[in-house]
C-alpha cells in the first residue's frame, strides 16, 4: 500500500482527513505554501542580517545624529507589534506611495511588502544584537588593528564584525527562529504562505484539526533543523577563549 492509499483508507475508516497526502489539488496548494514560506524566510533573514550589520556599523562609526536615527529606527520597530507594522506598510504606506506616484495600482505587491516588513522588524533586533557583540570586542583588539594602520571601515569589516558575529550567534539564532515563525503574519495580507494555504485547504476539505497537526509538525521539524544548523555554525566558528568553545 502506497502513502496516498494509506491516508485515503485512514480517512475512510477513521475519518482522519489528511488530504494533502492523497489529493493532488490540496497537495499542490500545500507545496506552494511551503515555497512562499521558504522565500519569505530566506529573503527576510538575509535582509535583516544586512540591516543589522549596517545599523551596527553606523552606530560604530557614525556621529551623534546618525546614532540617534538608528536608535529611533530600533525603538520604532522593536516596540510595535509586527502585525501592526505589516498592516501599516500594506494598507497605509503602500497606497500613499501609489498616490504620490500617480498610480491607481499599488507600486509593490503583498509579498514584497511582507518581506520589507519582516526585514525591518527583525533587522531592528539584529542591530541591537550586533551592537552588543561589537561592545564585547576588547578595546585592546581594536587599538591593535588601529596601530597596524587600518582605518575605521577596515577595522569594522575585518576585525570587529567577524568577532561580533561569533559572539552574537546565540542571540541571532533566537531572533531568526522568531522571524521564521513570524512569516505566518503574511497570512493577514493574503500572501499564500503555508498558513494561508492550509486555511484554504481546511475550508474546502473541512479538515482543520488534521491541517493544524500538519502545520505544528512542519514548523517543529523546520525550526528544529534550523536551530540545529545554527548551533553547529556556533560550534564551528567558536573562538577559543570567547565564551564557551
N, C-alpha and C positions, 0 to 999 in steps of 0.2 A: 504494500500500500504506500503510495507516494504522499508527500506532505499535503498537497491540495486535497486529496481524497480523505486523509485523516481528519482535517479540520472540517470538511464537509460532513463527514459522519459524526463528528463531535457536535456540530450544530443540530443535526437531525436527531441524535439520541439524547443529548444533554442540554440542548438549547443554549449552547455557548457559541456565539456567532463571531468568530474571528475571520471576518470576510476578507481581510487583506491577504490571507494566505491561499484563498481559492477563487476569489472574484477578481478578474483581470482589471475591471474598471476601478474598483476600490484600491487595488494594488498599485495601479498607475498613479492615482491621487496621492497615496501614501508616499511613494517613491519621489514624486515631485515635491512633496512637503519636506522630505529629507534633504533634497537638493537645495531648496531655498534656505533651510536651516543651516546647512553647511556653508552656503555662500554668505549669509548674514554673519555667521560666527567668524569665518576666516577674514572677511573684509573688515569687520569691526575690531577684531583682535589686532590685525596689522595696523589699522588706522589709529587705534587707541594707544598702541605702543609708540607710534610715531609722534602722536600728540603729546604723550607723556614725556618722551625724550626731548622734544622741542621746548615744552614748557619748563622742564627741569634745567635745560641749557640756558633759557632766558633768565631764569632765576639765578643761575650761577654766574653769568657774565653781564646781565642787564643792569641798568641803573634802577633807581628807586621807583620811577614811574613805570618802567617795564615790569618790575616785580609786583607792583600794585595791580596792574592789568591782569597778570597771570593769577594772582591771588583772587581777584574778583571773579575770573572765569571759574576757578576751582570752587569757590564758595557758591556760585550760582548753580553749577551742575551737581555739586555734592549735596546741597541742601534742598533740592527739589526732587519730587518723585520722577523716575524715568518715564512712566506712562504719561504724566503731565507734559514732560519735555517733548515726547513724541507727538502728542496732540498739538502742542504749540507749533512745532515745525510743520506739521502736515496741514493743520486747519487754519493757522494764523499766518505764519511766515510764508508758507508756500503761495497762498492766494495773494498776499501782499506783494511779493516779488513778481508774481504774474501780472498784477495790475500796473506796477511800476514799469514793466517791460512792454505793456500794451498787449498782453496775451490773454485771450479768454480761457485758454487751457493752462493747466499747471506746467511750470517750467521743468519740474522734477517729478518723477513718479513715486509711488508709495514705497517701493523697495529702496530707492536712493535715499529718501527721507529717513527711512528706518535705519539704514546704515549710518547716515550722518548723525542721527540722534544717539544711537548706541555708541558710536565712536567718541563723540564729545562727552557723553556721560561717563564711560569707562576711562577716557583719557584724563578727566579731572582727578580721578583716584590715582591713576598712574603717575601723574605729575607729583603728587604727594609721596607716592611710594619711591619714585626715583630720587626725589629730594631728600628723603630720609636716608637712602642709600648713599647719596653724594656726601651728606653730612657725616656719614660713618667712615668715609675715607680719611685716613690720618693726614693731618696738615703737613707732616714731615714728607709724605709721599708727593704731595703737590709742590712743596718747596724744592724737592729734589728734581722734579720734572722742570720746574722753572729755572733751576740752576743749570740744566742741560741746554737751555736756550729755547725751550718751547714757548709759543705764545698761548694765550688763554684758550683759543679754539683747539689747538693741538693737545693741550693738557686735558681738556674736557673729552675730546674724541678718543685719544689714545691711552689715557691713564685713568681719569676719573670715571667715565661712563662704563668701561668694561668691568671695573671693580664694583661700581654701584649696582650694575645689573646682577652680578653674582650675589651681592648682599641682599638685593631686593626680590630674589626669585620666589621666596616663600610668600611674600605679600602679593606679588604678581600672580602667583598660582591662584590664590583666593579670589582676586579681582577678576581674573579671566574666566574662572569657573562660574562666578556670578554673572559675568557678561553672557556666556553661552546660555545660561538659564533665562536671562532677561530677553533673549531674542524672541521668546514667546509673546512679548508685548506687541510685536508687529502684527499679531492677530487683530489688534484693535483698529488697524487701518487697512485691513483686508489683504495683507501680504500673505500669499498662500504657503506659509511655512508649515511646520509639522502640526502644530496645534490647530491651525485653521483647516488644514486638510483633514485632520482627524474629526473635527467638528462637522465637516461636510459629510464625511463617511457615516458617522453615527446618526446624523439627522435623516439620512436616506435609508440606512440599514437597520436603524433602531437598535444599535449595539453599543450604547455609551459606556456601559460598565467594561466590556471587553476592550474597547479602544483606550479607555483610561488605563487599564492594566498594561496594554502595549506601550503607551506613552511613558508610564512610570518606569517600565523595564528598559525601554530605549534610552531614556535620559540617565538612568543609573549606570548602564553599560558605557555610554559615551562619556559621561563626566568621570566615571571611574577610570577609563582608559586615558583620558586627558590628564587627570591628576597623577596617574602612574608615570606618564611620559614626562610631566613637569618635575616630578621627584627624581627621575633618572637624570634629567638635564641638570638638576640642582646638585646631584652627587658627582656627575662628570665634571662640572665646571667649578666645583668647590676648590677654594684656595686654602692650603694648609695654614692654620693659624687664624683664619677668618671664620668665626663661628664653628659649627660642627662639621667637620670634613666627612 
